[in-house]
Amino acid sequence: MNFKNITRPAANKIIIFAGLFFIAVFCLAIDSRNQPVQKSPLPADINLVKRHLTALTQTPEFRNHKNTDQLNAVADYIKQNFSKYGDSTIFQEYNADGKTYKNVITSFGTENKRRIIIGAHYDVCGDQQGADDNATGVTALLELARMLKDQKLNYRIDLVAYTLEEPPYFRTENMGSHIHAQYLKDHNIDVYGMASVEMIGYFKDEKDSQSYPLGILSWVYGNKGDFITLVKKFGAGNFVNNFSTQFKEANQIKTETFTAPKFVKGTDFSDHLNYWKFGYSALMITDTSFFRNENYHQATDTLETLDLTRMTKVIDGIFLSLIHMK
């Protein structure tokens, strides 16, 4: 996830300020605090979550774009685990700057034509473990694979682990998610929508542990980093609205919805941006990255800093949303 250069020139700040104030006041999703907590038929397993996080972060080399052998080893690990549960599991290979990189895809409910994409990138930025960014997202995919096996689904679900989300490939056509989204478009595949799982393991209950692009947002969302966020754009589409409703109704964890115009930087800083590019309904599920997690893109982004209990609740929320999707 690349959240650099978030602020705009001073001439544009008034526009952004007004837009975000309107968003915060009028576009918050319905409050779920008074709703019952749904019981999952198969909850996420915190021990398996920790095991996957350990495997993804404790690697001989850092899983960045330079270390292709390490990226391939991680891709193999993901494929091995996907293959235990999915109806089918494949690599999607492509070349970038003379090297071969791999997305890993597993599918469920393949009897259904229309599909939902749940994606997360497995590469890191530079020389660091990338526990929150984005071993948490990939671990969510690995647990979802176990949980989705043998579930009756109304849609085909494709879990996709992407390579090359991070710089220097961010916002280029060499992003794994761009390769995947373009494939879907080129082959006229019926896609209901996509959710990017981007950093879901860092939570703080202390006052002033949450920041925002503009301070005014703390008036509405609060100043504690104790929630997960569903990030979407205006005109997000049927899938995003449906998924957001299901996630809120599952009520597994405190959840906020942030809806913004596309010009507001920060709304597209993950793999969902490529599905927007090709006209698909898509959103991002995130703990808000460096607006909360000071370890973002640092060597201190390690497993020990994560809240695994709340992370598993995010996974449960995604799972319940998918199995209840109408």
C-alpha positions as CSV (number, residue, x, y, z in Angstrom):
1,M,0.0,0.0,0.0
2,N,1.5,3.3,-1.0
3,F,0.2,6.3,0.9
4,K,2.9,8.9,0.0
5,N,2.1,12.5,-0.8
6,I,-1.4,12.5,0.6
7,T,-1.8,16.2,0.9
8,R,-2.7,18.4,-2.0
9,P,-1.5,21.9,-2.8
10,A,-3.0,24.7,-0.7
11,A,-5.2,25.9,-3.5
12,N,-7.1,22.5,-3.5
13,K,-7.4,22.1,0.3
14,I,-10.7,24.1,0.5
15,I,-12.3,21.8,-2.0
16,I,-11.1,18.7,-0.2
17,F,-12.1,20.1,3.2
18,A,-15.6,20.8,2.0
19,G,-15.9,17.5,0.3
20,L,-14.7,15.5,3.2
21,F,-16.9,17.4,5.6
22,F,-19.9,16.6,3.4
23,I,-18.8,13.0,3.3
24,A,-18.3,12.7,7.1
25,V,-21.6,14.3,8.0
26,F,-23.9,12.8,5.3
27,C,-22.3,9.6,4.0
28,L,-21.6,7.5,7.1
29,A,-23.1,4.0,7.0
30,I,-25.8,3.0,9.5
31,D,-24.6,2.4,13.0
32,S,-24.2,-1.3,13.8
33,R,-23.7,-1.0,17.5
34,N,-27.3,-1.9,18.3
35,Q,-27.4,-4.9,16.0
36,P,-26.8,-8.5,17.1
37,V,-23.5,-10.1,16.5
38,Q,-23.9,-12.8,13.8
39,K,-22.5,-16.3,14.7
40,S,-20.1,-17.7,12.1
41,P,-20.6,-21.3,11.1
42,L,-16.9,-21.6,10.9
43,P,-14.9,-18.9,12.7
44,A,-11.4,-17.8,11.8
45,D,-8.8,-19.7,13.8
46,I,-6.4,-17.4,15.6
47,N,-3.7,-20.1,15.8
48,L,-3.8,-20.7,12.0
49,V,-3.7,-16.9,11.5
50,K,-0.5,-16.6,13.6
51,R,1.0,-19.6,11.8
52,H,0.4,-18.0,8.4
53,L,1.7,-14.6,9.5
54,T,4.8,-16.2,10.8
55,A,5.4,-18.2,7.6
56,L,4.9,-15.0,5.5
57,T,7.1,-12.7,7.6
58,Q,9.9,-15.0,8.8
59,T,11.4,-15.6,5.3
60,P,15.1,-15.9,4.4
61,E,14.9,-12.8,2.2
62,F,12.4,-9.9,2.2
63,R,9.6,-10.5,-0.2
64,N,10.2,-7.4,-2.4
65,H,10.3,-7.2,-6.2
66,K,14.1,-7.7,-6.3
67,N,14.0,-11.0,-4.5
68,T,12.1,-13.0,-7.1
69,D,13.1,-16.4,-5.7
70,Q,11.6,-15.3,-2.4
71,L,8.5,-14.1,-4.0
72,N,8.2,-17.4,-5.8
73,A,8.6,-19.3,-2.6
74,V,5.8,-17.3,-1.0
75,A,3.6,-17.8,-4.0
76,D,4.3,-21.6,-3.7
77,Y,3.3,-21.4,0.0
78,I,0.1,-19.6,-0.9
79,K,-0.7,-22.1,-3.7
80,Q,0.0,-25.1,-1.5
81,N,-2.5,-23.9,1.1
82,F,-5.1,-22.7,-1.5
83,S,-5.0,-26.1,-3.2
84,K,-6.2,-27.8,0.0
85,Y,-9.5,-26.1,-0.2
86,G,-10.3,-24.5,-3.6
87,D,-12.3,-26.0,-6.5
88,S,-9.3,-25.0,-8.6
89,T,-6.0,-23.2,-7.9
90,I,-3.6,-21.7,-10.5
91,F,-0.7,-19.4,-11.0
92,Q,-1.2,-16.4,-13.3
93,E,2.3,-15.7,-14.5
94,Y,3.5,-12.6,-16.4
95,N,6.8,-10.8,-17.2
96,A,7.9,-7.4,-15.8
97,D,11.3,-6.0,-16.6
98,G,12.6,-9.3,-17.8
99,K,11.5,-11.3,-14.7
100,T,8.6,-13.6,-14.2
101,Y,6.1,-12.8,-11.4
102,K,3.0,-14.7,-10.2
103,N,-0.5,-14.0,-9.0
104,V,-2.1,-17.0,-7.2
105,I,-5.8,-17.7,-7.7
106,T,-8.1,-20.2,-6.1
107,S,-11.9,-20.4,-6.8
108,F,-15.0,-21.6,-4.9
109,G,-18.6,-22.0,-6.1
110,T,-17.4,-22.5,-9.7
111,E,-20.8,-23.7,-10.6
112,N,-21.9,-20.0,-10.5
113,K,-21.2,-17.8,-13.5
114,R,-21.0,-14.4,-11.7
115,R,-18.0,-13.9,-9.5
116,I,-16.6,-11.9,-6.7
117,I,-12.9,-11.1,-6.3
118,I,-11.3,-10.9,-2.9
119,G,-7.7,-9.9,-3.3
120,A,-4.5,-9.0,-1.3
121,H,-0.9,-8.4,-2.3
122,Y,1.9,-10.5,-0.9
123,D,4.9,-8.3,-1.8
124,V,6.5,-5.7,0.5
125,C,8.1,-2.3,0.1
126,G,11.8,-2.5,0.5
127,D,13.7,-4.5,3.1
128,Q,11.1,-5.2,5.9
129,Q,8.8,-8.0,7.0
130,G,5.6,-6.3,6.1
131,A,3.5,-7.9,8.8
132,D,0.5,-5.5,8.6
133,D,1.4,-4.5,5.0
134,N,0.3,-6.9,3.8
135,A,0.9,-10.3,5.4
136,T,-2.4,-9.7,7.2
137,G,-4.3,-9.4,3.9
138,V,-2.8,-12.6,2.5
139,T,-3.4,-14.4,5.7
140,A,-7.0,-13.4,5.5
141,L,-7.2,-15.0,2.0
142,L,-5.6,-18.2,3.4
143,E,-8.1,-18.4,6.2
144,L,-11.0,-17.6,3.9
145,A,-10.0,-20.5,1.7
146,R,-10.3,-22.9,4.6
147,M,-13.6,-21.4,5.7
148,L,-15.2,-21.2,2.2
149,K,-14.6,-24.9,1.5
150,D,-18.0,-26.7,1.1
151,Q,-20.0,-23.6,1.7
152,K,-23.1,-23.0,-0.5
153,L,-22.4,-19.8,-2.4
154,N,-24.6,-17.6,-4.6
155,Y,-21.5,-16.4,-6.4
156,R,-18.2,-17.8,-7.6
157,I,-15.5,-16.5,-5.2
158,D,-12.0,-16.0,-6.5
159,L,-9.3,-15.4,-3.9
160,V,-6.4,-13.7,-5.6
161,A,-2.9,-13.1,-4.0
162,Y,-1.2,-10.4,-6.1
163,T,2.4,-9.6,-6.6
164,L,4.0,-6.2,-7.4
165,E,1.5,-3.9,-5.6
166,E,4.3,-1.9,-3.9
167,P,6.8,0.7,-5.4
168,P,8.3,0.8,-8.0
169,Y,5.4,-0.8,-9.7
170,F,2.5,0.9,-7.9
171,R,0.2,2.6,-10.4
172,T,1.8,0.8,-13.3
173,E,0.4,-1.9,-15.6
174,N,2.9,-4.3,-14.1
175,M,0.9,-4.5,-10.8
176,G,-0.4,-8.0,-10.4
177,S,-3.9,-6.6,-9.8
178,H,-3.8,-4.7,-13.1
179,I,-2.8,-7.9,-14.9
180,H,-5.7,-9.8,-13.3
181,A,-8.3,-7.1,-13.8
182,Q,-7.4,-6.6,-17.4
183,Y,-7.7,-10.4,-18.0
184,L,-11.2,-10.3,-16.6
185,K,-12.1,-7.4,-18.9
186,D,-10.5,-8.8,-22.0
187,H,-12.3,-12.1,-21.5
188,N,-15.7,-10.6,-20.8
189,I,-15.9,-12.4,-17.4
190,D,-19.0,-11.6,-15.4
191,V,-17.7,-9.9,-12.3
192,Y,-20.0,-8.7,-9.6
193,G,-17.3,-6.8,-7.7
194,M,-14.0,-6.8,-5.8
195,A,-12.7,-6.2,-2.3
196,S,-9.0,-5.4,-1.6
197,V,-7.9,-6.6,1.8
198,E,-5.2,-4.1,2.7
199,M,-3.7,-4.0,6.2
200,I,-6.2,-5.4,8.7
201,G,-4.2,-6.1,11.8
202,Y,-3.2,-2.9,13.6
203,F,-5.6,-1.4,16.2
204,K,-5.1,1.0,19.1
205,D,-7.5,2.0,21.8
206,E,-5.5,5.0,23.1
207,K,-6.7,8.5,22.6
208,D,-5.2,10.3,19.6
209,S,-4.0,7.0,18.1
210,Q,-6.0,7.7,14.8
211,S,-5.3,10.5,12.4
212,Y,-6.9,11.5,9.1
213,P,-6.0,13.4,5.9
214,L,-7.9,16.3,7.5
215,G,-8.4,16.8,11.2
216,I,-12.1,17.5,10.9
217,L,-12.8,13.8,10.3
218,S,-11.9,13.0,13.9
219,W,-15.1,14.9,14.9
220,V,-17.1,12.1,13.2
221,Y,-14.9,9.0,13.3
222,G,-13.2,9.7,16.7
223,N,-9.5,9.8,17.6
224,K,-9.0,6.1,18.5
225,G,-7.7,3.6,16.0
226,D,-10.1,0.9,17.2
227,F,-12.1,0.2,14.0
228,I,-11.8,-1.3,10.5
229,T,-12.7,0.8,7.5
230,L,-14.5,0.1,4.3
231,V,-13.2,2.6,1.8
232,K,-15.3,3.3,-1.3
233,K,-15.9,6.0,-3.9
234,F,-19.1,7.8,-4.8
235,G,-21.1,5.7,-7.2
236,A,-19.4,2.6,-5.8
237,G,-21.8,0.2,-7.5
238,N,-24.2,-2.6,-6.3
239,F,-21.5,-5.0,-5.1
240,V,-19.8,-2.5,-2.8
241,N,-23.2,-1.4,-1.3
242,N,-24.3,-5.0,-0.8
243,F,-21.0,-6.1,0.7
244,S,-20.9,-3.0,3.0
245,T,-24.4,-3.8,4.3
246,Q,-23.6,-7.4,4.9
247,F,-20.3,-6.6,6.6
248,K,-22.0,-4.1,8.9
249,E,-24.9,-6.6,9.7
250,A,-22.4,-9.3,10.6
251,N,-21.2,-6.9,13.3
252,Q,-18.0,-8.8,14.1
253,I,-15.9,-5.6,14.8
254,K,-16.4,-1.9,15.0
255,T,-16.6,-0.7,11.4
256,E,-16.6,2.7,9.7
257,T,-17.4,3.4,6.1
258,F,-15.5,6.1,4.3
259,T,-17.0,7.3,1.1
260,A,-15.1,9.9,-1.0
261,P,-14.8,11.3,-4.5
262,K,-12.2,9.7,-6.6
263,F,-10.0,12.8,-6.5
264,V,-9.4,12.5,-2.8
265,K,-6.0,10.9,-2.4
266,G,-6.0,7.8,-0.2
267,T,-9.2,6.3,-1.6
268,D,-7.4,4.3,-4.3
269,F,-4.1,3.4,-2.7
270,S,-4.3,-0.4,-3.1
271,D,-5.2,-3.1,-5.6
272,H,-8.8,-2.1,-6.0
273,L,-7.7,0.9,-8.1
274,N,-7.2,-1.4,-11.0
275,Y,-10.7,-2.8,-10.9
276,W,-12.0,0.8,-10.8
277,K,-10.0,1.4,-13.9
278,F,-11.8,-1.3,-15.7
279,G,-15.2,-0.3,-14.5
280,Y,-15.8,-2.8,-11.7
281,S,-17.5,-2.2,-8.4
282,A,-14.7,-2.3,-5.8
283,L,-13.7,-1.3,-2.3
284,M,-10.8,-1.5,0.2
285,I,-10.9,-3.1,3.7
286,T,-8.2,-1.5,5.8
287,D,-7.0,-0.4,9.2
288,T,-6.1,2.9,7.5
289,S,-2.4,2.3,7.2
290,F,-0.1,5.1,8.3
291,F,-3.0,7.2,9.5
292,R,-2.8,4.8,12.5
293,N,0.2,2.4,12.1
294,E,3.5,4.2,12.6
295,N,5.3,1.1,11.4
296,Y,4.1,1.5,7.9
297,H,6.9,0.7,5.4
298,Q,9.4,0.4,8.3
299,A,11.4,-2.4,9.7
300,T,9.2,-2.3,12.8
301,D,6.2,-3.6,10.9
302,T,6.4,-7.0,12.6
303,L,4.0,-9.7,13.9
304,E,4.4,-8.6,17.5
305,T,2.7,-5.2,16.8
306,L,-0.5,-6.8,15.5
307,D,-3.8,-7.4,17.3
308,L,-4.7,-10.9,16.1
309,T,-7.9,-11.1,18.0
310,R,-9.4,-8.2,16.1
311,M,-7.8,-9.3,12.9
312,T,-9.7,-12.6,13.1
313,K,-12.9,-10.7,13.5
314,V,-12.3,-8.8,10.3
315,I,-11.8,-12.2,8.5
316,D,-15.1,-13.4,10.1
317,G,-16.8,-10.3,8.8
318,I,-15.6,-10.9,5.3
319,F,-16.6,-14.6,5.4
320,L,-20.1,-13.8,6.7
321,S,-20.5,-11.1,4.0
322,L,-19.6,-13.6,1.3
323,I,-21.8,-16.5,2.4
324,H,-24.8,-14.2,3.0
325,M,-24.4,-12.3,-0.3
326,K,-27.6,-12.3,-2.3
